[in-house]
Amino acid sequence: MTASQVLSGILVFRQWDRARGLQETLQPFHTLDELYALCLAADAPDMIDRIVVQGLDTDEQPRTLTFVFQSITVSPKRPI
């Protein structure tokens, strides 16, 4: 039995633009260190929507993990 291993992945950013609508930008990575650096470099208005990680489990079988994030926008209360 071998150790599980990350082979590659994709970090998906979303950005809303009134003129173009919802846009997605894909950033590939090959190590968890690269993923970490991409996440730290993310800046508004790009929001991380999901992370897809592909690799092998301990039996060397291919596995895909998908992490999905939800975000909301909170506006300040307006006087009534």
Distance bins in CASP14 RR format, pairs under 12 A and 6 or more apart:
PFRMAT RR
TARGET T0000
AUTHOR 0000-0000-0000
RMODE 2
METHOD distances of the structure
MODEL  1
1 56 0 0 0 0 0 1 0 0 0 0 0
1 57 0 0 0 0 1 0 0 0 0 0 0
1 58 1 0 1 0 0 0 0 0 0 0 0
1 59 1 0 0 1 0 0 0 0 0 0 0
1 60 0 0 0 0 1 0 0 0 0 0 0
1 61 0 0 0 0 0 1 0 0 0 0 0
2 55 0 0 0 0 0 1 0 0 0 0 0
2 56 1 0 0 1 0 0 0 0 0 0 0
2 57 0 0 0 0 1 0 0 0 0 0 0
2 58 1 0 0 1 0 0 0 0 0 0 0
2 59 0 0 0 0 1 0 0 0 0 0 0
2 60 1 0 0 1 0 0 0 0 0 0 0
2 61 0 0 0 0 0 1 0 0 0 0 0
3 55 0 0 0 0 0 1 0 0 0 0 0
3 56 0 0 0 0 1 0 0 0 0 0 0
3 57 0 0 0 0 1 0 0 0 0 0 0
3 58 1 0 0 1 0 0 0 0 0 0 0
3 59 0 0 0 0 0 1 0 0 0 0 0
3 60 0 0 0 0 0 1 0 0 0 0 0
4 32 0 0 0 0 0 1 0 0 0 0 0
4 53 0 0 0 0 0 1 0 0 0 0 0
4 54 0 0 0 0 0 1 0 0 0 0 0
4 55 1 0 0 1 0 0 0 0 0 0 0
4 56 1 0 0 1 0 0 0 0 0 0 0
4 57 1 0 1 0 0 0 0 0 0 0 0
4 58 1 0 1 0 0 0 0 0 0 0 0
4 59 0 0 0 0 1 0 0 0 0 0 0
4 60 0 0 0 0 1 0 0 0 0 0 0
4 61 0 0 0 0 1 0 0 0 0 0 0
4 62 0 0 0 0 0 1 0 0 0 0 0
4 63 1 0 0 1 0 0 0 0 0 0 0
4 65 0 0 0 0 0 1 0 0 0 0 0
5 30 0 0 0 0 0 1 0 0 0 0 0
5 31 0 0 0 0 0 1 0 0 0 0 0
5 32 0 0 0 0 0 1 0 0 0 0 0
5 53 0 0 0 0 0 1 0 0 0 0 0
5 54 0 0 0 0 0 1 0 0 0 0 0
5 55 1 0 1 0 0 0 0 0 0 0 0
5 56 1 0 1 0 0 0 0 0 0 0 0
5 57 0 0 0 0 1 0 0 0 0 0 0
5 58 0 0 0 0 1 0 0 0 0 0 0
5 59 0 0 0 0 0 1 0 0 0 0 0
5 60 0 0 0 0 1 0 0 0 0 0 0
5 61 0 0 0 0 0 1 0 0 0 0 0
5 62 0 0 0 0 0 1 0 0 0 0 0
5 63 0 0 0 0 1 0 0 0 0 0 0
6 29 0 0 0 0 1 0 0 0 0 0 0
6 30 1 0 0 1 0 0 0 0 0 0 0
6 31 1 0 0 1 0 0 0 0 0 0 0
6 32 1 0 1 0 0 0 0 0 0 0 0
6 33 0 0 0 0 0 1 0 0 0 0 0
6 34 0 0 0 0 1 0 0 0 0 0 0
6 35 0 0 0 0 1 0 0 0 0 0 0
6 36 0 0 0 0 0 1 0 0 0 0 0
6 51 0 0 0 0 0 1 0 0 0 0 0
6 52 0 0 0 0 0 1 0 0 0 0 0
6 53 1 0 1 0 0 0 0 0 0 0 0
6 54 1 0 0 1 0 0 0 0 0 0 0
6 55 1 0 1 0 0 0 0 0 0 0 0
6 56 0 0 0 0 1 0 0 0 0 0 0
6 57 0 0 0 0 0 1 0 0 0 0 0
6 62 0 0 0 0 0 1 0 0 0 0 0
6 63 0 0 0 0 1 0 0 0 0 0 0
6 64 0 0 0 0 0 1 0 0 0 0 0
6 65 0 0 0 0 1 0 0 0 0 0 0
7 28 0 0 0 0 0 1 0 0 0 0 0
7 29 0 0 0 0 0 1 0 0 0 0 0
7 30 1 0 0 1 0 0 0 0 0 0 0
7 31 0 0 0 0 1 0 0 0 0 0 0
7 32 0 0 0 0 0 1 0 0 0 0 0
7 52 0 0 0 0 0 1 0 0 0 0 0
7 53 0 0 0 0 1 0 0 0 0 0 0
7 54 1 0 1 0 0 0 0 0 0 0 0
7 55 1 0 1 0 0 0 0 0 0 0 0
7 56 1 0 0 1 0 0 0 0 0 0 0
7 57 0 0 0 0 0 1 0 0 0 0 0
7 60 0 0 0 0 0 1 0 0 0 0 0
7 62 0 0 0 0 1 0 0 0 0 0 0
7 63 0 0 0 0 1 0 0 0 0 0 0
7 64 0 0 0 0 0 1 0 0 0 0 0
7 65 0 0 0 0 0 1 0 0 0 0 0
8 27 0 0 0 0 0 1 0 0 0 0 0
8 28 1 0 0 1 0 0 0 0 0 0 0
8 29 1 0 0 1 0 0 0 0 0 0 0
8 30 1 0 1 0 0 0 0 0 0 0 0
8 31 0 0 0 0 1 0 0 0 0 0 0
8 32 0 0 0 0 0 1 0 0 0 0 0
8 34 0 0 0 0 1 0 0 0 0 0 0
8 35 0 0 0 0 0 1 0 0 0 0 0
8 51 0 0 0 0 0 1 0 0 0 0 0
8 52 0 0 0 0 1 0 0 0 0 0 0
8 53 0 0 0 0 1 0 0 0 0 0 0
8 54 1 0 1 0 0 0 0 0 0 0 0
8 55 1 0 0 1 0 0 0 0 0 0 0
8 56 0 0 0 0 0 1 0 0 0 0 0
8 62 0 0 0 0 0 1 0 0 0 0 0
8 64 0 0 0 0 0 1 0 0 0 0 0
8 65 0 0 0 0 0 1 0 0 0 0 0
9 26 0 0 0 0 1 0 0 0 0 0 0
9 27 0 0 0 0 1 0 0 0 0 0 0
9 28 1 0 0 1 0 0 0 0 0 0 0
9 29 1 0 1 0 0 0 0 0 0 0 0
9 30 1 0 0 1 0 0 0 0 0 0 0
9 31 0 0 0 0 1 0 0 0 0 0 0
9 32 0 0 0 0 1 0 0 0 0 0 0
9 34 0 0 0 0 1 0 0 0 0 0 0
9 35 1 0 0 1 0 0 0 0 0 0 0
9 38 0 0 0 0 0 1 0 0 0 0 0
9 50 0 0 0 0 0 1 0 0 0 0 0
9 51 1 0 0 1 0 0 0 0 0 0 0
9 52 1 0 1 0 0 0 0 0 0 0 0
9 53 1 0 1 0 0 0 0 0 0 0 0
9 54 1 0 1 0 0 0 0 0 0 0 0
9 55 0 0 0 0 1 0 0 0 0 0 0
9 63 0 0 0 0 0 1 0 0 0 0 0
9 64 0 0 0 0 1 0 0 0 0 0 0
9 65 0 0 0 0 1 0 0 0 0 0 0
9 66 0 0 0 0 0 1 0 0 0 0 0
9 67 0 0 0 0 0 1 0 0 0 0 0
10 24 0 0 0 0 0 1 0 0 0 0 0
10 25 0 0 0 0 0 1 0 0 0 0 0
10 26 1 0 1 0 0 0 0 0 0 0 0
10 27 1 0 0 1 0 0 0 0 0 0 0
10 28 1 0 1 0 0 0 0 0 0 0 0
10 29 1 0 0 1 0 0 0 0 0 0 0
10 30 0 0 0 0 0 1 0 0 0 0 0
10 34 0 0 0 0 0 1 0 0 0 0 0
10 35 0 0 0 0 1 0 0 0 0 0 0
10 38 0 0 0 0 0 1 0 0 0 0 0
10 48 0 0 0 0 0 1 0 0 0 0 0
10 49 0 0 0 0 0 1 0 0 0 0 0
10 50 0 0 0 0 1 0 0 0 0 0 0
10 51 1 0 0 1 0 0 0 0 0 0 0
10 52 1 0 1 0 0 0 0 0 0 0 0
10 53 0 0 0 0 1 0 0 0 0 0 0
10 54 0 0 0 0 1 0 0 0 0 0 0
10 64 0 0 0 0 0 1 0 0 0 0 0
10 65 0 0 0 0 0 1 0 0 0 0 0
10 66 0 0 0 0 1 0 0 0 0 0 0
10 67 0 0 0 0 0 1 0 0 0 0 0
11 24 0 0 0 0 0 1 0 0 0 0 0
11 25 0 0 0 0 1 0 0 0 0 0 0
11 26 1 0 0 1 0 0 0 0 0 0 0
11 27 1 0 1 0 0 0 0 0 0 0 0
11 28 1 0 0 1 0 0 0 0 0 0 0
11 29 1 0 0 1 0 0 0 0 0 0 0
11 30 0 0 0 0 0 1 0 0 0 0 0
11 32 0 0 0 0 0 1 0 0 0 0 0
11 34 0 0 0 0 1 0 0 0 0 0 0
11 35 1 0 0 1 0 0 0 0 0 0 0
11 36 0 0 0 0 0 1 0 0 0 0 0
11 37 0 0 0 0 0 1 0 0 0 0 0
11 38 1 0 1 0 0 0 0 0 0 0 0
11 39 1 0 0 1 0 0 0 0 0 0 0
11 40 0 0 0 0 0 1 0 0 0 0 0
11 41 0 0 0 0 0 1 0 0 0 0 0
11 42 0 0 0 0 1 0 0 0 0 0 0
11 46 0 0 0 0 0 1 0 0 0 0 0
11 47 0 0 0 0 0 1 0 0 0 0 0
11 48 1 0 0 1 0 0 0 0 0 0 0
11 49 0 0 0 0 1 0 0 0 0 0 0
11 50 0 0 0 0 1 0 0 0 0 0 0
11 51 1 0 1 0 0 0 0 0 0 0 0
11 52 0 0 0 0 1 0 0 0 0 0 0
11 53 0 0 0 0 1 0 0 0 0 0 0
11 66 0 0 0 0 0 1 0 0 0 0 0
11 67 0 0 0 0 1 0 0 0 0 0 0
11 69 0 0 0 0 0 1 0 0 0 0 0
12 22 0 0 0 0 0 1 0 0 0 0 0
12 23 0 0 0 0 0 1 0 0 0 0 0
12 24 1 0 1 0 0 0 0 0 0 0 0
12 25 1 0 0 1 0 0 0 0 0 0 0
12 26 1 0 1 0 0 0 0 0 0 0 0
12 27 1 0 0 1 0 0 0 0 0 0 0
12 28 0 0 0 0 0 1 0 0 0 0 0
12 29 0 0 0 0 0 1 0 0 0 0 0
12 35 0 0 0 0 0 1 0 0 0 0 0
12 38 0 0 0 0 0 1 0 0 0 0 0
12 39 0 0 0 0 0 1 0 0 0 0 0
12 42 0 0 0 0 0 1 0 0 0 0 0
12 46 0 0 0 0 0 1 0 0 0 0 0
12 47 0 0 0 0 1 0 0 0 0 0 0
12 48 1 0 0 1 0 0 0 0 0 0 0
12 49 1 0 1 0 0 0 0 0 0 0 0
12 50 1 0 1 0 0 0 0 0 0 0 0
12 51 1 0 0 1 0 0 0 0 0 0 0
12 52 1 0 0 1 0 0 0 0 0 0 0
12 53 0 0 0 0 0 1 0 0 0 0 0
12 66 0 0 0 0 1 0 0 0 0 0 0
12 67 0 0 0 0 0 1 0 0 0 0 0
12 68 0 0 0 0 1 0 0 0 0 0 0
12 69 0 0 0 0 1 0 0 0 0 0 0
13 22 0 0 0 0 0 1 0 0 0 0 0
13 23 0 0 0 0 1 0 0 0 0 0 0
13 24 1 0 0 1 0 0 0 0 0 0 0
13 25 1 0 1 0 0 0 0 0 0 0 0
13 26 1 0 0 1 0 0 0 0 0 0 0
13 27 1 0 0 1 0 0 0 0 0 0 0
13 38 0 0 0 0 1 0 0 0 0 0 0
13 39 0 0 0 0 0 1 0 0 0 0 0
13 41 0 0 0 0 0 1 0 0 0 0 0
13 42 1 0 0 1 0 0 0 0 0 0 0
13 43 0 0 0 0 1 0 0 0 0 0 0
13 44 0 0 0 0 0 1 0 0 0 0 0
13 45 0 0 0 0 1 0 0 0 0 0 0
13 46 1 0 1 0 0 0 0 0 0 0 0
13 47 1 0 0 1 0 0 0 0 0 0 0
13 48 1 0 0 1 0 0 0 0 0 0 0
13 49 1 0 0 1 0 0 0 0 0 0 0
13 50 0 0 0 0 1 0 0 0 0 0 0
13 51 0 0 0 0 0 1 0 0 0 0 0
13 69 0 0 0 0 0 1 0 0 0 0 0
13 71 0 0 0 0 0 1 0 0 0 0 0
14 21 0 0 0 0 0 1 0 0 0 0 0
14 22 1 0 0 1 0 0 0 0 0 0 0
14 23 1 0 0 1 0 0 0 0 0 0 0
14 24 1 0 1 0 0 0 0 0 0 0 0
14 25 1 0 0 1 0 0 0 0 0 0 0
14 26 0 0 0 0 0 1 0 0 0 0 0
14 42 0 0 0 0 0 1 0 0 0 0 0
14 44 0 0 0 0 0 1 0 0 0 0 0
14 45 0 0 0 0 1 0 0 0 0 0 0
14 46 1 0 0 1 0 0 0 0 0 0 0
14 47 1 0 1 0 0 0 0 0 0 0 0
14 48 0 0 0 0 1 0 0 0 0 0 0
14 49 1 0 1 0 0 0 0 0 0 0 0
14 50 0 0 0 0 1 0 0 0 0 0 0
14 68 0 0 0 0 0 1 0 0 0 0 0
14 69 0 0 0 0 1 0 0 0 0 0 0
14 70 0 0 0 0 0 1 0 0 0 0 0
14 71 0 0 0 0 1 0 0 0 0 0 0
15 21 0 0 0 0 1 0 0 0 0 0 0
15 22 1 0 0 1 0 0 0 0 0 0 0
15 23 1 0 1 0 0 0 0 0 0 0 0
15 24 1 0 0 1 0 0 0 0 0 0 0
15 25 1 0 0 1 0 0 0 0 0 0 0
15 42 0 0 0 0 0 1 0 0 0 0 0
15 43 0 0 0 0 0 1 0 0 0 0 0
15 44 0 0 0 0 1 0 0 0 0 0 0
15 45 1 0 1 0 0 0 0 0 0 0 0
15 46 1 0 1 0 0 0 0 0 0 0 0
15 47 1 0 0 1 0 0 0 0 0 0 0
15 48 0 0 0 0 0 1 0 0 0 0 0
15 49 0 0 0 0 1 0 0 0 0 0 0
15 71 0 0 0 0 0 1 0 0 0 0 0
16 22 1 0 1 0 0 0 0 0 0 0 0
16 23 1 0 0 1 0 0 0 0 0 0 0
16 24 0 0 0 0 0 1 0 0 0 0 0
16 44 0 0 0 0 0 1 0 0 0 0 0
16 45 1 0 0 1 0 0 0 0 0 0 0
16 46 0 0 0 0 0 1 0 0 0 0 0
16 47 0 0 0 0 1 0 0 0 0 0 0
16 49 0 0 0 0 0 1 0 0 0 0 0
16 71 0 0 0 0 0 1 0 0 0 0 0
16 73 0 0 0 0 1 0 0 0 0 0 0
17 23 1 0 0 1 0 0 0 0 0 0 0
17 24 0 0 0 0 0 1 0 0 0 0 0
17 25 0 0 0 0 0 1 0 0 0 0 0
17 45 0 0 0 0 1 0 0 0 0 0 0
17 46 0 0 0 0 0 1 0 0 0 0 0
18 45 0 0 0 0 0 1 0 0 0 0 0
22 45 0 0 0 0 0 1 0 0 0 0 0
22 47 0 0 0 0 0 1 0 0 0 0 0
22 49 0 0 0 0 1 0 0 0 0 0 0
23 45 0 0 0 0 1 0 0 0 0 0 0
23 46 0 0 0 0 1 0 0 0 0 0 0
23 47 0 0 0 0 0 1 0 0 0 0 0
23 49 0 0 0 0 0 1 0 0 0 0 0
24 46 0 0 0 0 1 0 0 0 0 0 0
24 47 0 0 0 0 0 1 0 0 0 0 0
24 48 0 0 0 0 0 1 0 0 0 0 0
24 49 1 0 0 1 0 0 0 0 0 0 0
24 50 0 0 0 0 1 0 0 0 0 0 0
25 38 0 0 0 0 0 1 0 0 0 0 0
25 42 0 0 0 0 0 1 0 0 0 0 0
25 45 0 0 0 0 0 1 0 0 0 0 0
25 46 1 0 0 1 0 0 0 0 0 0 0
25 47 0 0 0 0 0 1 0 0 0 0 0
25 48 0 0 0 0 0 1 0 0 0 0 0
25 49 0 0 0 0 1 0 0 0 0 0 0
25 50 0 0 0 0 0 1 0 0 0 0 0
26 38 0 0 0 0 0 1 0 0 0 0 0
26 46 0 0 0 0 0 1 0 0 0 0 0
26 48 0 0 0 0 0 1 0 0 0 0 0
26 49 0 0 0 0 0 1 0 0 0 0 0
26 50 0 0 0 0 0 1 0 0 0 0 0
26 51 0 0 0 0 0 1 0 0 0 0 0
26 52 0 0 0 0 1 0 0 0 0 0 0
27 34 0 0 0 0 1 0 0 0 0 0 0
27 35 0 0 0 0 1 0 0 0 0 0 0
27 37 0 0 0 0 0 1 0 0 0 0 0
27 38 1 0 1 0 0 0 0 0 0 0 0
27 39 0 0 0 0 1 0 0 0 0 0 0
27 41 0 0 0 0 1 0 0 0 0 0 0
27 42 0 0 0 0 1 0 0 0 0 0 0
27 46 0 0 0 0 1 0 0 0 0 0 0
27 48 0 0 0 0 1 0 0 0 0 0 0
27 49 0 0 0 0 0 1 0 0 0 0 0
27 50 0 0 0 0 0 1 0 0 0 0 0
27 51 0 0 0 0 1 0 0 0 0 0 0
27 52 0 0 0 0 0 1 0 0 0 0 0
28 34 0 0 0 0 1 0 0 0 0 0 0
28 35 0 0 0 0 1 0 0 0 0 0 0
28 38 0 0 0 0 1 0 0 0 0 0 0
28 51 0 0 0 0 0 1 0 0 0 0 0
28 52 0 0 0 0 1 0 0 0 0 0 0
28 53 0 0 0 0 0 1 0 0 0 0 0
28 54 0 0 0 0 0 1 0 0 0 0 0
29 35 1 0 1 0 0 0 0 0 0 0 0
29 36 0 0 0 0 1 0 0 0 0 0 0
29 37 0 0 0 0 1 0 0 0 0 0 0
29 38 1 0 0 1 0 0 0 0 0 0 0
29 39 0 0 0 0 1 0 0 0 0 0 0
29 41 0 0 0 0 0 1 0 0 0 0 0
29 51 0 0 0 0 1 0 0 0 0 0 0
29 52 0 0 0 0 0 1 0 0 0 0 0
29 53 0 0 0 0 1 0 0 0 0 0 0
29 54 0 0 0 0 0 1 0 0 0 0 0
30 37 0 0 0 0 0 1 0 0 0 0 0
30 38 0 0 0 0 0 1 0 0 0 0 0
30 53 0 0 0 0 0 1 0 0 0 0 0
30 54 0 0 0 0 0 1 0 0 0 0 0
30 55 0 0 0 0 0 1 0 0 0 0 0
31 37 0 0 0 0 1 0 0 0 0 0 0
31 38 0 0 0 0 0 1 0 0 0 0 0
31 53 0 0 0 0 0 1 0 0 0 0 0
31 55 0 0 0 0 0 1 0 0 0 0 0
32 38 0 0 0 0 0 1 0 0 0 0 0
32 39 0 0 0 0 0 1 0 0 0 0 0
32 51 0 0 0 0 0 1 0 0 0 0 0
32 53 0 0 0 0 1 0 0 0 0 0 0
32 55 0 0 0 0 0 1 0 0 0 0 0
32 65 0 0 0 0 0 1 0 0 0 0 0
33 39 0 0 0 0 0 1 0 0 0 0 0
33 40 0 0 0 0 0 1 0 0 0 0 0
34 40 0 0 0 0 0 1 0 0 0 0 0
34 41 0 0 0 0 0 1 0 0 0 0 0
34 51 0 0 0 0 0 1 0 0 0 0 0
34 53 0 0 0 0 0 1 0 0 0 0 0
35 41 0 0 0 0 0 1 0 0 0 0 0
35 42 0 0 0 0 0 1 0 0 0 0 0
35 48 0 0 0 0 0 1 0 0 0 0 0
35 51 1 0 0 1 0 0 0 0 0 0 0
35 52 0 0 0 0 0 1 0 0 0 0 0
35 53 1 0 0 1 0 0 0 0 0 0 0
35 54 0 0 0 0 0 1 0 0 0 0 0
35 65 0 0 0 0 0 1 0 0 0 0 0
35 67 0 0 0 0 0 1 0 0 0 0 0
36 42 0 0 0 0 0 1 0 0 0 0 0
36 51 0 0 0 0 0 1 0 0 0 0 0
38 46 0 0 0 0 0 1 0 0 0 0 0
38 48 0 0 0 0 1 0 0 0 0 0 0
38 51 0 0 0 0 1 0 0 0 0 0 0
39 46 0 0 0 0 0 1 0 0 0 0 0
39 47 0 0 0 0 0 1 0 0 0 0 0
39 48 1 0 0 1 0 0 0 0 0 0 0
39 51 0 0 0 0 1 0 0 0 0 0 0
39 67 0 0 0 0 0 1 0 0 0 0 0
39 69 0 0 0 0 0 1 0 0 0 0 0
40 48 0 0 0 0 0 1 0 0 0 0 0
41 48 0 0 0 0 0 1 0 0 0 0 0
42 48 1 0 1 0 0 0 0 0 0 0 0
42 49 0 0 0 0 0 1 0 0 0 0 0
42 51 0 0 0 0 0 1 0 0 0 0 0
42 69 0 0 0 0 0 1 0 0 0 0 0
44 71 0 0 0 0 0 1 0 0 0 0 0
44 73 0 0 0 0 0 1 0 0 0 0 0
45 71 0 0 0 0 0 1 0 0 0 0 0
45 73 0 0 0 0 0 1 0 0 0 0 0
46 71 0 0 0 0 0 1 0 0 0 0 0
47 69 1 0 0 1 0 0 0 0 0 0 0
47 70 0 0 0 0 0 1 0 0 0 0 0
47 71 1 0 1 0 0 0 0 0 0 0 0
47 72 0 0 0 0 0 1 0 0 0 0 0
47 73 0 0 0 0 0 1 0 0 0 0 0
48 67 0 0 0 0 1 0 0 0 0 0 0
48 68 0 0 0 0 1 0 0 0 0 0 0
48 69 1 0 1 0 0 0 0 0 0 0 0
48 70 0 0 0 0 0 1 0 0 0 0 0
48 71 0 0 0 0 1 0 0 0 0 0 0
49 66 0 0 0 0 0 1 0 0 0 0 0
49 67 0 0 0 0 1 0 0 0 0 0 0
49 68 1 0 0 1 0 0 0 0 0 0 0
49 69 1 0 0 1 0 0 0 0 0 0 0
49 70 0 0 0 0 1 0 0 0 0 0 0
49 71 0 0 0 0 1 0 0 0 0 0 0
50 64 0 0 0 0 0 1 0 0 0 0 0
50 65 0 0 0 0 0 1 0 0 0 0 0
50 66 1 0 0 1 0 0 0 0 0 0 0
50 67 1 0 0 1 0 0 0 0 0 0 0
50 68 1 0 1 0 0 0 0 0 0 0 0
50 69 1 0 0 1 0 0 0 0 0 0 0
50 70 0 0 0 0 0 1 0 0 0 0 0
50 71 0 0 0 0 0 1 0 0 0 0 0
51 64 0 0 0 0 0 1 0 0 0 0 0
51 65 0 0 0 0 1 0 0 0 0 0 0
51 66 1 0 0 1 0 0 0 0 0 0 0
51 67 1 0 1 0 0 0 0 0 0 0 0
51 68 0 0 0 0 1 0 0 0 0 0 0
51 69 0 0 0 0 1 0 0 0 0 0 0
52 63 0 0 0 0 0 1 0 0 0 0 0
52 64 1 0 0 1 0 0 0 0 0 0 0
52 65 1 0 0 1 0 0 0 0 0 0 0
52 66 1 0 1 0 0 0 0 0 0 0 0
52 67 1 0 0 1 0 0 0 0 0 0 0
52 68 0 0 0 0 1 0 0 0 0 0 0
53 62 0 0 0 0 0 1 0 0 0 0 0
53 63 0 0 0 0 1 0 0 0 0 0 0
53 64 1 0 0 1 0 0 0 0 0 0 0
53 65 1 0 1 0 0 0 0 0 0 0 0
53 66 1 0 0 1 0 0 0 0 0 0 0
53 67 1 0 0 1 0 0 0 0 0 0 0
54 61 0 0 0 0 0 1 0 0 0 0 0
54 62 1 0 0 1 0 0 0 0 0 0 0
54 63 1 0 0 1 0 0 0 0 0 0 0
54 64 1 0 1 0 0 0 0 0 0 0 0
54 65 0 0 0 0 1 0 0 0 0 0 0
54 66 0 0 0 0 1 0 0 0 0 0 0
55 61 0 0 0 0 1 0 0 0 0 0 0
55 62 1 0 0 1 0 0 0 0 0 0 0
55 63 1 0 1 0 0 0 0 0 0 0 0
55 64 1 0 0 1 0 0 0 0 0 0 0
55 65 0 0 0 0 1 0 0 0 0 0 0
56 62 1 0 0 1 0 0 0 0 0 0 0
56 63 1 0 0 1 0 0 0 0 0 0 0
56 64 0 0 0 0 0 1 0 0 0 0 0
56 65 0 0 0 0 0 1 0 0 0 0 0
57 63 1 0 1 0 0 0 0 0 0 0 0
57 64 0 0 0 0 0 1 0 0 0 0 0
57 65 0 0 0 0 0 1 0 0 0 0 0
END
